[in-house]
Amino acid sequence: MGAQPAILAEAKKEKKPFIRRAQPDRSQRVRFAVQIAFAALNLWLGLQFYLWVRFYELGGVGPVVTRPTGAEGWLPIAGLMNLKVLLLTGHVPAIHPAAMFLLIAFLLISGLAKKSFCSWLCPVGTLSEQLGKLGRKIFGRRFMMPRWLDIPLRGLRYLLLGFFTYFIGMMSAKMLEQFMQTPYGLIADVKMLNFFRQMGQTAAIVVLSLVVLSVVIENFWCRYLCPYGALMGLASLLSPLKIRRNESACIDCAKCSHACPSGLAIHKLVQIRSSECTACMACIASCPSEGALQFSLPQGKMPEQALPRYRRAVTPLAMTALLASIFFGVVLFARATNHWRTNVPSAVYRQLVPNADAASHPGLE
């Protein structure tokens, strides 16, 4: 109750109507639960995929392990390649189709609900966020890059995205499908796993450096280097859902801007159009004034006395339902149309998986 007189005094000073204290916010608890659930799903897929690889590395000894198709979500480049093939030819590629459908699901999520994939679902984003919280506990504050350095560094992830899209764009649909059918393309997922299993000194130093930087500077990888996040950010510009600020209810305390992990000046804007917004709702959770901030659809001019419950806001539970509907809807569609699994004969895997290190990229041969 101690903060209420200050809120009312500030509202009176600014000649604003009576400001109602915001109800306790559950968005961060709900979002954390979704993050943990999706991270657990990825850990389960990763473990099953590792056991599947070991089955073939050991010569097919032991119980048969089914290849978890969902592991293809870690092949975004393959997803982009297959998406181009689909757009140009109208048919779904046979190799790693799940990578494409998962990419489509995440693009749909970003196109409808800002870059929420990064802050609600992405396991790397979850880890990065937790490392940032650890840094705040250690140092007692949040470190941000100076603006003159922050802006050009943010361009790095778009350069990386441009690099990948340029080379994919230069390849025809036929070339892309032929690439996927090479030994390297068939076991690209195994190559990805082996990168982490057999990490060299240089790669280990780079990964450790990224971890340390993420402790010191919140979301370092996501903010400056992740091309996948850059793609989701571009898709998020189409989103009809945005963080919107009700100027008549705002008390100009700037707590929302201080809480924003992307460093956006939310307290100065009417709606957040930036591709940096991840719809994490941390700004809403920090707001002390009811109805001042909401994640909502566009709306016409509202009378100042209109109650917040009449606004078209998306609650944390509704957000969870939206993300789940898109994710599982796309997966179920792919399964129902028999375009989910990569149907490669076991004999091919028996030959390629144990010799994955010998499968070089076709462009480097």
SULZIPE-V15559 format. One record per residue. N is the residue number from 1. PSI is psi in whole degrees, 0 to 359 (NA if undefined). OMEGA is omega in whole degrees, 0 to 359 (* if undefined). Layout:
N|PSI|OMEGA  N|PSI|OMEGA
This chain:
1|345|185  2|330|183  3|341|185  4|314|178  5|322|180  6|321|179  7|314|181  8|323|179  9|319|179  10|319|179  11|320|180  12|320|180  13|321|181  14|3|181  15|44|179  16|159|179  17|170|179  18|128|182  19|125|180  20|139|180  21|135|181  22|145|176  23|156|178  24|134|185  25|135|181  26|4|188  27|319|184  28|327|176  29|319|179  30|315|181  31|319|180  32|322|178  33|319|178  34|317|178  35|314|181  36|318|180  37|316|181  38|324|176  39|319|178  40|320|177  41|317|180  42|324|176  43|319|178  44|316|178  45|320|180  46|318|179  47|316|180  48|322|179  49|320|178  50|316|179  51|325|177  52|317|178  53|316|181  54|328|179  55|316|181  56|327|178  57|330|180  58|11|177  59|26|179  60|23|179  61|136|178  62|183|182  63|144|179  64|132|180  65|130|179  66|137|178  67|122|180  68|111|185  69|329|181  70|342|178  71|342|178  72|349|175  73|342|178  74|14|178  75|67|183  76|328|179  77|317|176  78|322|178  79|317|178  80|318|179  81|312|181  82|327|178  83|321|177  84|318|178  85|316|180  86|316|182  87|326|183  88|327|187  89|337|181  90|0|178  91|154|182  92|126|178  93|151|184  94|335|184  95|126|180  96|46|178  97|331|181  98|327|178  99|320|180  100|315|183  101|324|177  102|322|175  103|317|178  104|317|180  105|316|182  106|327|175  107|320|177  108|318|178  109|315|181  110|323|180  111|340|180  112|324|188  113|48|180  114|200|185  115|47|185  116|339|175  117|319|185  118|323|185  119|348|181  120|327|190  121|319|189  122|120|179  123|324|178  124|320|177  125|321|178  126|313|179  127|316|180  128|319|179  129|317|180  130|325|176  131|322|177  132|320|178  133|323|176  134|319|179  135|320|179  136|325|177  137|322|181  138|313|186  139|347|179  140|13|180  141|170|177  142|129|178  143|136|177  144|144|176  145|143|173  146|149|187  147|322|182  148|337|178  149|328|183  150|315|185  151|310|178  152|327|178  153|324|178  154|335|179  155|344|181  156|318|182  157|330|177  158|328|174  159|318|178  160|317|177  161|317|179  162|324|178  163|312|181  164|315|182  165|330|178  166|311|183  167|326|175  168|321|179  169|333|180  170|346|183  171|140|177  172|168|178  173|321|180  174|318|179  175|321|180  176|317|179  177|324|177  178|322|177  179|316|182  180|335|182  181|0|173  182|161|177  183|320|180  184|315|180  185|322|182  186|324|183  187|35|178  188|326|178  189|323|177  190|320|177  191|321|178  192|315|179  193|316|182  194|334|176  195|317|181  196|328|179  197|326|185  198|39|186  199|128|178  200|176|183  201|316|181  202|313|180  203|321|180  204|321|179  205|319|179  206|314|180  207|316|179  208|321|178  209|319|179  210|322|178  211|313|180  212|316|179  213|326|179  214|335|175  215|319|183  216|314|182  217|114|187  218|132|177  219|42|184  220|308|181  221|311|184  222|321|187  223|326|189  224|336|191  225|346|187  226|108|178  227|331|178  228|317|177  229|326|177  230|318|178  231|317|178  232|325|178  233|320|177  234|318|178  235|328|184  236|343|178  237|340|180  238|352|188  239|129|175  240|338|177  241|130|180  242|158|169  243|124|181  244|140|183  245|127|176  246|105|186  247|327|181  248|336|179  249|343|183  250|138|178  251|9|175  252|40|180  253|344|178  254|14|177  255|328|180  256|316|180  257|323|179  258|327|182  259|339|185  260|120|180  261|343|179  262|358|177  263|28|181  264|143|179  265|71|187  266|323|185  267|352|179  268|357|186  269|155|177  270|322|174  271|151|185  272|106|179  273|347|188  274|143|175  275|352|179  276|341|182  277|126|181  278|10|180  279|34|180  280|342|179  281|15|177  282|327|179  283|319|179  284|320|181  285|331|183  286|348|186  287|127|181  288|352|185  289|124|183  290|128|175  291|2|181  292|325|179  293|136|176  294|150|172  295|107|192  296|171|174  297|165|175  298|150|181  299|154|178  300|178|180  301|129|182  302|143|174  303|148|184  304|330|182  305|359|181  306|135|180  307|147|182  308|332|184  309|346|179  310|353|179  311|152|184  312|66|183  313|154|176  314|118|179  315|164|178  316|320|180  317|322|177  318|323|177  319|316|178  320|316|179  321|322|180  322|313|180  323|316|181  324|321|181  325|316|180  326|312|183  327|304|183  328|332|178  329|315|179  330|318|179  331|315|180  332|324|177  333|315|180  334|320|178  335|316|184  336|331|181  337|8|180  338|38|178  339|34|183  340|312|186  341|148|171  342|111|184  343|83|176  344|131|180  345|144|180  346|327|180  347|327|179  348|315|177  349|323|181  350|330|180  351|320|188  352|318|187  353|312|180  354|339|182  355|32|184  356|325|182  357|336|181  358|347|180  359|102|182  360|158|178  361|131|182  362|326|182  363|348|181  364|0|182  365|NA|*
